[in-house]
Every structure is written in C-alpha cells, then in structure tokens.
Amino acid sequence: MREPALLLFDALSPAPRTVRMYLAEKQLVLPTQQIDVFSGENRAPAYLALNPAGQTPALQLANGQTLGEAIAIMEYLEELHPTPPLIGSTAEERAQTRQWQRRAELNITEFIHNAYHYAEGLKRFEQRIPVAPEAAPGLKCIAQDRIAWLDAMLGEHPYLAGDRFTVADIWLYVWLDFADSVGQPFDRTLAHLPHWFDRVAARPSAAASLHPNCQVGGVRG
C-alpha cells in the first residue's frame, strides 16, 4: 500500500531503520529521500529547514509539516493504518506497548546511543555535538545492567508485550543489532533476551529493513 502524499527522509542509522522495519511489517511503501548522515547532510540548512532537530528519520506530511521522531512517525502511521496492530487494538494494549518501548529507550537504547557518540563514533561526532569520552564506559555499563534487568522481566514471553509483536520489539531489536555492530554486544548468556533477539531477527522485516548501504562489518542501521 502506498501513501503518495507523504515523504520519508531516511538514512543509514538505527532510528530510521526502526521505521523501515515498521513499514515492512505493515507492507506500506512511502516515497523516500535519502539523507547522508555520515557527511553531515542532516545538519545542512536545507534539511534543518524541514527538521530543525537535525535528526533522521523525518516524515513530511501532506500539509508541509514534518514529524521528526521515529516513534512519533510510527504512531502517526498507526493511526492511518491500524491493521495489523503494532501498537495495540485496545487502550490497555497500547499502554502496555508504550510502557515497554519507554523502558527500552530510557533505560537501554539511549545509553547505547550516547556511548557510541562518545566512544566508537567519537571521530564522527566530536565536531557536531558536545561529547564526553570519559562517560562512555559508564554508559555502557548502565546499558548492560538494564539489559539484564529487562531480561528478567521478559521471562518466557515471546515478545516484550507478551504474545504481541509490537513497535517496542522493533525499537529494542534494531538498537541491539546496531550495538552489536559497534562493539557493544549484549550478554548472550542471559536466560531470555537472546532467544527473543533471534526470534525477532528471523522475521522477514528484520533483514528487509537493513539499509542498502550497510556493509559487512560496518554499522548496522
């Protein structure tokens, strides 16, 4: 299904990949424009005029407004295309999905993200944003601790929100796959998360969402 009035600004990066994986699950196709984040195109005036945050992805709407956060983009598309439900079919299901996505983002993926900025990605980011290389080891330690915390809560459930595959799974999977590719692998001896990870990785949308410019041994996004 195609939405011609929308324009997705995409990039080789984990947050845009979450939207691509969402679209693959929904079997939605959006007109797309690639932004080269490695050269800093997302910080150039033309892109900042569309998305002042200078981040990817971004979704330009038919009225010219732009959404600039991956989760907000998925929430918007879910309103337009609620089936199959990737947030939830009821208020309770939607709340559970958002709960798990927030747990993953606030406790794990933001620490992975910032640790990458300050360590593995330092050369790329030190001229673009404030960096704190001395903080990277601590951020990585916190991320690993919170991954173990989430592993215990996951238990034997197939997905974060129980039996439902949701955007919470997409978010955490993409960021853990990215972390693997930048020297921040999670503990594969944990009781539950490795099985969850392999289960999500086996979904066709996982491979389909990798950016075509991904290279073997490079950043996965």
Buried (B, 14 or more C-beta within 10 A) or exposed (E): EEBEEBBBBBBBBBBBBBBBBBBBBBEBEBEBEBBBBEEBBBEEEEBEEBBEEBBBBBBBEEEEEBBBBBBEBBBBBBEEBEEEBBBBEEEEBBEBBBEBBEBBBEBBBBBBBBBBBBBBBBEBBEEEEEBEEEBBEEBBEBBBEBBEEBBEEBEEEBBBBBEBBBBBBBBBBBBBBBBBBBEBEBEEEBEBBBEBBEBBEEBEBBEEBBBEEBEEEEBBB
